Amino acid sequence: MRGHVVVTGATGVIGAELARRLIERGEKLVLLVRSPEAASLKIPGAAAYVRWDSEMASGEWSASVDGAKAVIHLAGKPLLESRWSEEHKAECYNSRILGTRHIVSAIASASEKPQVFISSSAIGYYGSFFSCDDTADISESGRAGSDFLAKICFDWEKEALEAEKSGVRLVLLRTGIVLTTRGGMLQKMLAPFRFFLGGPIGSGLQCISWIHIDDELACILEALDNAAYSGAMNAVSPQPVSMNDFAKGLGAVLGRPSLLPVPRFAVDMLMGEGGEYAVKGQRVKPVVLQKHGFAFRYPKLSDALADLIANKK
């Protein structure tokens, strides 16, 4: 097979929708997944489903990189889905560092290398702050932070940067909070609001640099198709908001009040150390996307939430 697209992390919320859209537009898709059987049922229509996980340094999967036109690497253990422990933190770190290292090694060994490597990262790269007033707008040239999430992102990108030595165009996809009713922060906030128990998380002062899932997918496809993109790219809406404003906006769309904030101690009880990051944020701007004239479908939070809720996206 030649000219195909390789995707990791295709069973996640973003990866699954991306895979479906690539299949719909006629791409030959090779999905690297833990369970080929389960993936073929969830995402029918791919050209191949190949077993892979972040600990597999080589195997059948590595041959699929040879001759690919692109590799889109989205895999990584969810960071904030479980209470943090040293074991959980190590698993989150290793899944990203080792998985990326092995993908880059396969690219280096390929006789016909992909044209582009899109490697997932996150705006956690810049560090986290308790208030929007703690930081100015952050562009892709912003400095790396010093907390645990920043270290993960920095080391994750360091592994991906090795792909440039193979002459491959590299895009570092620094994604913000992806809004979808199918997972992540928005999904977790919906149930309390629907029972009139909704409100901001923590102080409400932290910045939420968000992006509608449709715009997130459009960013990835733009990076795939447009050779002008290389290096870091902030995948966020141009209009970050405070958590207070986010909660008010969600309440307005649902016709519910935003009265009952989730206190910091409750977040800490549920998440341990990870709770610190649930009450922090970053004020990040998509400077690279805007420079290239990328057109956001949902730049305003109110429009994004209205579409997501109405269409159950």
BARODO-215934 format. One line per field, with one value per residue (C-alpha): residue number from 0; residue in three letters; chain; x, y, z. Coordinates in steps of 0.05 Angstrom, whole numbers, plus 5000, padded with zeros to 4 digits. Example, Ala and Ser with C-alpha at 12.3 -4.5 7.8 and 13.67 -1.06 7.14 Angstrom:
! BARODO-215934
num (0, 1)
residuo (Ala, Ser)
cadena (A, A)
xx (5246, 5273)
yy (4910, 4979)
zz (5156, 5143)
This chain:
! BARODO-215934
num (0, 1, 2, 3, 4, 5, 6, 7, 8, 9, 10, 11, 12, 13, 14, 15, 16, 17, 18, 19, 20, 21, 22, 23, 24, 25, 26, 27, 28, 29, 30, 31, 32, 33, 34, 35, 36, 37, 38, 39, 40, 41, 42, 43, 44, 45, 46, 47, 48, 49, 50, 51, 52, 53, 54, 55, 56, 57, 58, 59, 60, 61, 62, 63, 64, 65, 66, 67, 68, 69, 70, 71, 72, 73, 74, 75, 76, 77, 78, 79, 80, 81, 82, 83, 84, 85, 86, 87, 88, 89, 90, 91, 92, 93, 94, 95, 96, 97, 98, 99, 100, 101, 102, 103, 104, 105, 106, 107, 108, 109, 110, 111, 112, 113, 114, 115, 116, 117, 118, 119, 120, 121, 122, 123, 124, 125, 126, 127, 128, 129, 130, 131, 132, 133, 134, 135, 136, 137, 138, 139, 140, 141, 142, 143, 144, 145, 146, 147, 148, 149, 150, 151, 152, 153, 154, 155, 156, 157, 158, 159, 160, 161, 162, 163, 164, 165, 166, 167, 168, 169, 170, 171, 172, 173, 174, 175, 176, 177, 178, 179, 180, 181, 182, 183, 184, 185, 186, 187, 188, 189, 190, 191, 192, 193, 194, 195, 196, 197, 198, 199, 200, 201, 202, 203, 204, 205, 206, 207, 208, 209, 210, 211, 212, 213, 214, 215, 216, 217, 218, 219, 220, 221, 222, 223, 224, 225, 226, 227, 228, 229, 230, 231, 232, 233, 234, 235, 236, 237, 238, 239, 240, 241, 242, 243, 244, 245, 246, 247, 248, 249, 250, 251, 252, 253, 254, 255, 256, 257, 258, 259, 260, 261, 262, 263, 264, 265, 266, 267, 268, 269, 270, 271, 272, 273, 274, 275, 276, 277, 278, 279, 280, 281, 282, 283, 284, 285, 286, 287, 288, 289, 290, 291, 292, 293, 294, 295, 296, 297, 298, 299, 300, 301, 302, 303, 304, 305, 306, 307, 308, 309, 310, 311, 312)
residuo (Met, Arg, Gly, His, Val, Val, Val, Thr, Gly, Ala, Thr, Gly, Val, Ile, Gly, Ala, Glu, Leu, Ala, Arg, Arg, Leu, Ile, Glu, Arg, Gly, Glu, Lys, Leu, Val, Leu, Leu, Val, Arg, Ser, Pro, Glu, Ala, Ala, Ser, Leu, Lys, Ile, Pro, Gly, Ala, Ala, Ala, Tyr, Val, Arg, Trp, Asp, Ser, Glu, Met, Ala, Ser, Gly, Glu, Trp, Ser, Ala, Ser, Val, Asp, Gly, Ala, Lys, Ala, Val, Ile, His, Leu, Ala, Gly, Lys, Pro, Leu, Leu, Glu, Ser, Arg, Trp, Ser, Glu, Glu, His, Lys, Ala, Glu, Cys, Tyr, Asn, Ser, Arg, Ile, Leu, Gly, Thr, Arg, His, Ile, Val, Ser, Ala, Ile, Ala, Ser, Ala, Ser, Glu, Lys, Pro, Gln, Val, Phe, Ile, Ser, Ser, Ser, Ala, Ile, Gly, Tyr, Tyr, Gly, Ser, Phe, Phe, Ser, Cys, Asp, Asp, Thr, Ala, Asp, Ile, Ser, Glu, Ser, Gly, Arg, Ala, Gly, Ser, Asp, Phe, Leu, Ala, Lys, Ile, Cys, Phe, Asp, Trp, Glu, Lys, Glu, Ala, Leu, Glu, Ala, Glu, Lys, Ser, Gly, Val, Arg, Leu, Val, Leu, Leu, Arg, Thr, Gly, Ile, Val, Leu, Thr, Thr, Arg, Gly, Gly, Met, Leu, Gln, Lys, Met, Leu, Ala, Pro, Phe, Arg, Phe, Phe, Leu, Gly, Gly, Pro, Ile, Gly, Ser, Gly, Leu, Gln, Cys, Ile, Ser, Trp, Ile, His, Ile, Asp, Asp, Glu, Leu, Ala, Cys, Ile, Leu, Glu, Ala, Leu, Asp, Asn, Ala, Ala, Tyr, Ser, Gly, Ala, Met, Asn, Ala, Val, Ser, Pro, Gln, Pro, Val, Ser, Met, Asn, Asp, Phe, Ala, Lys, Gly, Leu, Gly, Ala, Val, Leu, Gly, Arg, Pro, Ser, Leu, Leu, Pro, Val, Pro, Arg, Phe, Ala, Val, Asp, Met, Leu, Met, Gly, Glu, Gly, Gly, Glu, Tyr, Ala, Val, Lys, Gly, Gln, Arg, Val, Lys, Pro, Val, Val, Leu, Gln, Lys, His, Gly, Phe, Ala, Phe, Arg, Tyr, Pro, Lys, Leu, Ser, Asp, Ala, Leu, Ala, Asp, Leu, Ile, Ala, Asn, Lys, Lys)
cadena (A, A, A, A, A, A, A, A, A, A, A, A, A, A, A, A, A, A, A, A, A, A, A, A, A, A, A, A, A, A, A, A, A, A, A, A, A, A, A, A, A, A, A, A, A, A, A, A, A, A, A, A, A, A, A, A, A, A, A, A, A, A, A, A, A, A, A, A, A, A, A, A, A, A, A, A, A, A, A, A, A, A, A, A, A, A, A, A, A, A, A, A, A, A, A, A, A, A, A, A, A, A, A, A, A, A, A, A, A, A, A, A, A, A, A, A, A, A, A, A, A, A, A, A, A, A, A, A, A, A, A, A, A, A, A, A, A, A, A, A, A, A, A, A, A, A, A, A, A, A, A, A, A, A, A, A, A, A, A, A, A, A, A, A, A, A, A, A, A, A, A, A, A, A, A, A, A, A, A, A, A, A, A, A, A, A, A, A, A, A, A, A, A, A, A, A, A, A, A, A, A, A, A, A, A, A, A, A, A, A, A, A, A, A, A, A, A, A, A, A, A, A, A, A, A, A, A, A, A, A, A, A, A, A, A, A, A, A, A, A, A, A, A, A, A, A, A, A, A, A, A, A, A, A, A, A, A, A, A, A, A, A, A, A, A, A, A, A, A, A, A, A, A, A, A, A, A, A, A, A, A, A, A, A, A, A, A, A, A, A, A, A, A, A, A, A, A, A, A, A, A, A, A, A, A, A, A, A, A, A, A, A, A)
xx (5000, 5025, 4997, 4957, 4947, 4968, 4931, 4943, 4893, 4836, 4790, 4790, 4736, 4777, 4813, 4750, 4716, 4779, 4784, 4712, 4723, 4786, 4750, 4691, 4738, 4768, 4834, 4864, 4869, 4913, 4893, 4945, 4904, 4906, 4849, 4840, 4775, 4743, 4768, 4740, 4671, 4675, 4706, 4688, 4718, 4792, 4841, 4875, 4873, 4941, 4957, 5000, 5011, 5062, 5108, 5116, 5183, 5174, 5130, 5080, 5057, 5123, 5118, 5053, 5093, 5134, 5101, 5049, 5035, 5022, 5025, 4977, 4997, 4942, 4952, 4966, 4935, 4882, 4913, 4853, 4807, 4833, 4856, 4930, 4981, 5054, 5035, 4983, 5030, 5085, 5035, 5012, 5084, 5110, 5051, 5068, 5144, 5154, 5097, 5124, 5196, 5176, 5135, 5193, 5240, 5194, 5194, 5270, 5274, 5223, 5250, 5194, 5182, 5116, 5108, 5082, 5082, 5027, 5043, 4994, 5014, 4975, 4973, 4995, 5064, 5060, 5046, 4982, 4956, 4901, 4875, 4868, 4905, 4966, 4988, 4986, 4962, 5006, 5027, 5065, 5131, 5113, 5161, 5151, 5124, 5155, 5099, 5085, 5040, 5089, 5145, 5103, 5088, 5160, 5189, 5134, 5151, 5225, 5214, 5172, 5224, 5271, 5227, 5254, 5322, 5288, 5266, 5193, 5149, 5129, 5068, 5063, 4989, 4982, 4908, 4867, 4803, 4763, 4689, 4644, 4584, 4618, 4675, 4720, 4703, 4637, 4608, 4626, 4592, 4527, 4494, 4499, 4472, 4413, 4395, 4401, 4466, 4515, 4568, 4642, 4698, 4744, 4751, 4721, 4778, 4821, 4824, 4792, 4827, 4776, 4759, 4697, 4710, 4693, 4746, 4796, 4785, 4790, 4857, 4884, 4860, 4889, 4957, 4952, 4936, 4974, 5049, 5055, 5043, 5103, 5125, 5079, 5006, 4958, 4891, 4846, 4791, 4814, 4768, 4788, 4741, 4743, 4713, 4659, 4640, 4643, 4594, 4547, 4549, 4533, 4476, 4447, 4447, 4415, 4366, 4396, 4428, 4503, 4500, 4536, 4612, 4651, 4698, 4772, 4773, 4721, 4762, 4824, 4786, 4765, 4830, 4886, 4946, 4911, 4858, 4907, 4904, 4828, 4826, 4880, 4884, 4921, 4903, 4927, 4916, 4919, 4970, 4996, 4927, 4906, 4970, 4952, 4881, 4847, 4772, 4741, 4670, 4658, 4702, 4649, 4634, 4559, 4555, 4599, 4558, 4492, 4514, 4543, 4482, 4431, 4466, 4496, 4565)
yy (5000, 5070, 5140, 5120, 5157, 5125, 5146, 5128, 5143, 5131, 5101, 5165, 5218, 5262, 5206, 5167, 5227, 5245, 5174, 5176, 5242, 5217, 5154, 5196, 5237, 5175, 5167, 5098, 5095, 5050, 5052, 5032, 5008, 4964, 4920, 4915, 4877, 4929, 4986, 4955, 4954, 5025, 5055, 5013, 5028, 5034, 5000, 4964, 4956, 4939, 4923, 4976, 5006, 5055, 5000, 4965, 4988, 4948, 4896, 4891, 4962, 4994, 4971, 5011, 5076, 5060, 5092, 5131, 5201, 5222, 5198, 5230, 5211, 5225, 5169, 5179, 5156, 5206, 5252, 5276, 5216, 5183, 5204, 5220, 5173, 5165, 5104, 5142, 5199, 5151, 5116, 5182, 5205, 5139, 5129, 5195, 5193, 5121, 5119, 5181, 5155, 5089, 5123, 5170, 5110, 5076, 5140, 5142, 5069, 5076, 5072, 5118, 5168, 5204, 5275, 5300, 5278, 5310, 5297, 5313, 5358, 5406, 5478, 5451, 5462, 5534, 5518, 5531, 5592, 5604, 5668, 5699, 5759, 5716, 5714, 5754, 5723, 5663, 5649, 5590, 5625, 5624, 5593, 5524, 5520, 5483, 5441, 5367, 5377, 5425, 5374, 5320, 5366, 5390, 5320, 5295, 5348, 5335, 5264, 5287, 5338, 5280, 5267, 5330, 5296, 5249, 5308, 5301, 5362, 5364, 5396, 5399, 5402, 5440, 5428, 5465, 5441, 5407, 5418, 5359, 5327, 5259, 5268, 5316, 5377, 5395, 5325, 5325, 5392, 5376, 5330, 5379, 5436, 5395, 5381, 5455, 5441, 5471, 5523, 5540, 5494, 5523, 5599, 5611, 5660, 5611, 5619, 5566, 5562, 5520, 5495, 5465, 5393, 5411, 5465, 5418, 5367, 5422, 5444, 5374, 5367, 5436, 5415, 5350, 5384, 5450, 5446, 5517, 5490, 5466, 5471, 5487, 5503, 5524, 5490, 5537, 5587, 5660, 5678, 5645, 5658, 5653, 5592, 5637, 5661, 5590, 5565, 5624, 5610, 5537, 5554, 5603, 5551, 5499, 5548, 5535, 5578, 5577, 5583, 5526, 5527, 5463, 5482, 5470, 5420, 5377, 5375, 5356, 5301, 5271, 5280, 5287, 5325, 5327, 5372, 5429, 5428, 5425, 5493, 5525, 5547, 5586, 5646, 5618, 5647, 5611, 5658, 5609, 5589, 5662, 5679, 5627, 5652, 5593, 5605, 5582, 5559, 5572, 5629, 5650, 5606, 5619, 5594, 5534, 5512, 5522, 5478, 5424, 5419, 5422, 5371, 5327, 5332)
zz (5000, 4984, 4994, 5056, 5122, 5187, 5250, 5323, 5378, 5330, 5383, 5424, 5416, 5369, 5334, 5318, 5286, 5248, 5222, 5198, 5161, 5128, 5105, 5079, 5036, 5005, 5043, 5050, 5126, 5168, 5242, 5294, 5353, 5414, 5390, 5314, 5322, 5366, 5323, 5259, 5292, 5318, 5255, 5194, 5126, 5141, 5095, 5153, 5228, 5258, 5330, 5364, 5432, 5459, 5486, 5419, 5392, 5328, 5294, 5238, 5252, 5234, 5162, 5154, 5162, 5099, 5039, 5080, 5056, 5129, 5200, 5250, 5321, 5372, 5422, 5496, 5562, 5585, 5638, 5678, 5673, 5737, 5807, 5802, 5832, 5817, 5776, 5736, 5722, 5699, 5652, 5623, 5612, 5583, 5536, 5502, 5504, 5485, 5434, 5398, 5401, 5368, 5314, 5298, 5296, 5245, 5203, 5204, 5182, 5126, 5055, 5031, 5086, 5099, 5075, 5141, 5214, 5256, 5329, 5384, 5441, 5486, 5510, 5577, 5545, 5569, 5642, 5680, 5718, 5769, 5737, 5669, 5698, 5713, 5640, 5576, 5511, 5494, 5422, 5394, 5411, 5485, 5534, 5563, 5634, 5692, 5721, 5708, 5648, 5616, 5625, 5591, 5532, 5526, 5527, 5481, 5430, 5438, 5415, 5356, 5334, 5317, 5256, 5224, 5218, 5168, 5125, 5145, 5153, 5227, 5258, 5334, 5349, 5415, 5429, 5481, 5513, 5458, 5467, 5452, 5486, 5476, 5525, 5563, 5604, 5570, 5577, 5652, 5663, 5627, 5678, 5738, 5696, 5672, 5744, 5762, 5800, 5751, 5761, 5749, 5772, 5825, 5830, 5761, 5746, 5706, 5630, 5585, 5518, 5481, 5412, 5380, 5358, 5286, 5286, 5319, 5263, 5210, 5241, 5234, 5162, 5145, 5174, 5133, 5067, 5071, 5067, 5094, 5164, 5204, 5276, 5334, 5322, 5376, 5363, 5403, 5389, 5381, 5440, 5506, 5565, 5641, 5673, 5702, 5633, 5606, 5659, 5648, 5573, 5583, 5631, 5581, 5525, 5570, 5602, 5670, 5723, 5738, 5814, 5847, 5837, 5847, 5905, 5900, 5958, 5923, 5859, 5900, 5935, 5869, 5831, 5881, 5852, 5784, 5814, 5811, 5736, 5734, 5768, 5726, 5653, 5600, 5556, 5489, 5420, 5352, 5320, 5269, 5245, 5239, 5201, 5149, 5144, 5177, 5182, 5248, 5242, 5316, 5342, 5394, 5454, 5451, 5379, 5394, 5454, 5418, 5360, 5405, 5449, 5393, 5350, 5405, 5374)
